[in-house]
Amino acid sequence: MERLILFGLLDFQQIWLAIPLALAFSVVYAATRSEEPRFIAARAVKIAGWLFFFLVLVGVVLHFVV
């Protein structure tokens, strides 16, 4: 029953909002570390990759635990 309540609160369409949020976060974080655009872009891609990996990992763990 709790699983149904959790999935009722998290609509699948809301999960797509995490993508632009993660991309914006990675660009801003990378820009605070360097001032050269090519370093910002390279670091932002790396940070976004790690962020998406951990978001998926947490989602999978929550799916099996809850």
Number of C-alpha atoms within 10 A of each C-alpha: 5 8 10 10 9 11 11 10 9 11 10 10 8 9 9 10 10 13 13 10 10 18 18 14 16 22 18 13 15 22 17 9 11 12 10 9 11 10 14 20 15 12 19 22 16 13 19 19 15 13 17 15 12 12 14 12 12 11 12 11 11 10 11 7 8 9
